[in-house]
Amino acid sequence: MSKLESTVVDDAIAQELSERLADVFRTADVGDVLTDDVFLDGHPPLWRFQLQGRDTFAAWMQGYSPHGSDVTVVRTVPTVSGFVTELVGRHEEHGETITDRKIILCEVRENQISELTVYCSGDWDADLRARHAAEAPILRP
């Protein structure tokens, strides 16, 4: 289906798919929320990478976060062809708490996510969180 043939994703489907995507990050199991030919365009700090295919995505997930992480969906906004979601995550790495924040632009095809463009803050350790709190206090969560 081309972008011109896309149908509007309603709010209920956007919210459901957003939670199911968060489950991928929570469990490191891609399940069936992604299409077989899913395309990921990733933008961590100072880098960019792309991959295609559910199996390739699953292998990347196992390398990125093999045990999953605690992920919260902050908000999800439907778009004409999918949704945008904001996720915050927390996991343990070498006994230390690491946090991150992601904005993900998702394209949806037949109630599955077919494309993801991910913008990530990167992994923040305790020192970076403390520095940030001292130098740039957050006004809103």
C-alpha positions as a Python dict, from the first residue, in 0.01 Angstrom:
ca = {
    (1, 'M'): (0, 0, 0),
    (2, 'S'): (147, 336, -95),
    (3, 'K'): (128, 638, 130),
    (4, 'L'): (-146, 775, -97),
    (5, 'E'): (-355, 462, -34),
    (6, 'S'): (-304, 469, 344),
    (7, 'T'): (-607, 493, 566),
    (8, 'V'): (-621, 703, 880),
    (9, 'V'): (-521, 513, 1192),
    (10, 'D'): (-779, 576, 1463),
    (11, 'D'): (-681, 660, 1819),
    (12, 'A'): (-774, 320, 1967),
    (13, 'I'): (-554, 132, 1718),
    (14, 'A'): (-269, 381, 1766),
    (15, 'Q'): (-286, 337, 2145),
    (16, 'E'): (-298, -43, 2117),
    (17, 'L'): (-7, -63, 1872),
    (18, 'S'): (195, 179, 2083),
    (19, 'E'): (154, -44, 2390),
    (20, 'R'): (237, -352, 2184),
    (21, 'L'): (551, -177, 2056),
    (22, 'A'): (642, -86, 2414),
    (23, 'D'): (601, -459, 2495),
    (24, 'V'): (869, -532, 2233),
    (25, 'F'): (1110, -312, 2429),
    (26, 'R'): (985, -452, 2762),
    (27, 'T'): (1037, -816, 2669),
    (28, 'A'): (1285, -811, 2375),
    (29, 'D'): (1031, -1032, 2191),
    (30, 'V'): (906, -878, 1865),
    (31, 'G'): (595, -1095, 1849),
    (32, 'D'): (367, -1009, 1557),
    (33, 'V'): (323, -632, 1599),
    (34, 'L'): (574, -571, 1316),
    (35, 'T'): (527, -662, 951),
    (36, 'D'): (760, -924, 803),
    (37, 'D'): (932, -649, 601),
    (38, 'V'): (942, -385, 879),
    (39, 'F'): (1192, -104, 819),
    (40, 'L'): (1375, 69, 1106),
    (41, 'D'): (1559, 399, 1070),
    (42, 'G'): (1740, 450, 1402),
    (43, 'H'): (1886, 779, 1528),
    (44, 'P'): (2074, 734, 1855),
    (45, 'P'): (2301, 1023, 1956),
    (46, 'L'): (2571, 1096, 1699),
    (47, 'W'): (2479, 798, 1480),
    (48, 'R'): (2225, 660, 1235),
    (49, 'F'): (2151, 305, 1125),
    (50, 'Q'): (1886, 119, 927),
    (51, 'L'): (1766, -238, 913),
    (52, 'Q'): (1487, -427, 743),
    (53, 'G'): (1288, -739, 823),
    (54, 'R'): (1127, -871, 1141),
    (55, 'D'): (1399, -1133, 1193),
    (56, 'T'): (1672, -870, 1153),
    (57, 'F'): (1484, -644, 1396),
    (58, 'A'): (1456, -932, 1645),
    (59, 'A'): (1832, -1000, 1623),
    (60, 'W'): (1905, -629, 1677),
    (61, 'M'): (1670, -625, 1978),
    (62, 'Q'): (1854, -921, 2132),
    (63, 'G'): (2183, -733, 2098),
    (64, 'Y'): (2040, -400, 2214),
    (65, 'S'): (1840, -516, 2514),
    (66, 'P'): (1837, -896, 2549),
    (67, 'H'): (1639, -891, 2876),
    (68, 'G'): (1407, -604, 2789),
    (69, 'S'): (1355, -299, 3004),
    (70, 'D'): (1095, -114, 3205),
    (71, 'V'): (920, 102, 2943),
    (72, 'T'): (641, 354, 2988),
    (73, 'V'): (435, 499, 2706),
    (74, 'V'): (422, 872, 2782),
    (75, 'R'): (187, 961, 2498),
    (76, 'T'): (74, 845, 2157),
    (77, 'V'): (-64, 1066, 1881),
    (78, 'P'): (-229, 915, 1570),
    (79, 'T'): (-116, 1038, 1228),
    (80, 'V'): (-271, 992, 887),
    (81, 'S'): (-70, 674, 825),
    (82, 'G'): (30, 560, 1174),
    (83, 'F'): (124, 726, 1501),
    (84, 'V'): (397, 898, 1698),
    (85, 'T'): (477, 764, 2043),
    (86, 'E'): (703, 880, 2324),
    (87, 'L'): (860, 610, 2540),
    (88, 'V'): (1077, 634, 2850),
    (89, 'G'): (1284, 337, 2955),
    (90, 'R'): (1485, 214, 3250),
    (91, 'H'): (1704, -95, 3275),
    (92, 'E'): (1995, -230, 3475),
    (93, 'E'): (2337, -257, 3315),
    (94, 'H'): (2634, -386, 3518),
    (95, 'G'): (2439, -314, 3837),
    (96, 'E'): (2365, 45, 3739),
    (97, 'T'): (2032, 201, 3644),
    (98, 'I'): (2029, 334, 3287),
    (99, 'T'): (1749, 551, 3148),
    (100, 'D'): (1650, 659, 2797),
    (101, 'R'): (1382, 848, 2610),
    (102, 'K'): (1256, 773, 2257),
    (103, 'I'): (1029, 940, 2007),
    (104, 'I'): (914, 688, 1746),
    (105, 'L'): (732, 773, 1424),
    (106, 'C'): (545, 460, 1312),
    (107, 'E'): (382, 377, 981),
    (108, 'V'): (101, 120, 1001),
    (109, 'R'): (-10, -130, 740),
    (110, 'E'): (-298, -371, 806),
    (111, 'N'): (-282, -313, 1184),
    (112, 'Q'): (91, -388, 1205),
    (113, 'I'): (385, -150, 1226),
    (114, 'S'): (564, -144, 891),
    (115, 'E'): (813, 140, 947),
    (116, 'L'): (973, 296, 1255),
    (117, 'T'): (1184, 608, 1269),
    (118, 'V'): (1338, 614, 1616),
    (119, 'Y'): (1499, 919, 1777),
    (120, 'C'): (1664, 821, 2106),
    (121, 'S'): (1831, 1026, 2379),
    (122, 'G'): (2084, 751, 2432),
    (123, 'D'): (2155, 572, 2757),
    (124, 'W'): (2187, 798, 3063),
    (125, 'D'): (2370, 670, 3369),
    (126, 'A'): (2347, 819, 3722),
    (127, 'D'): (2631, 1066, 3659),
    (128, 'L'): (2469, 1205, 3344),
    (129, 'R'): (2129, 1229, 3514),
    (130, 'A'): (2287, 1418, 3807),
    (131, 'R'): (2478, 1653, 3576),
    (132, 'H'): (2162, 1718, 3378),
    (133, 'A'): (1960, 1788, 3695),
    (134, 'A'): (2222, 2041, 3807),
    (135, 'E'): (2271, 2214, 3472),
    (136, 'A'): (1931, 2192, 3303),
    (137, 'P'): (1650, 2124, 3550),
    (138, 'I'): (1336, 1976, 3396),
    (139, 'L'): (1028, 2201, 3418),
    (140, 'R'): (782, 1930, 3309),
    (141, 'P'): (808, 1551, 3329),
}
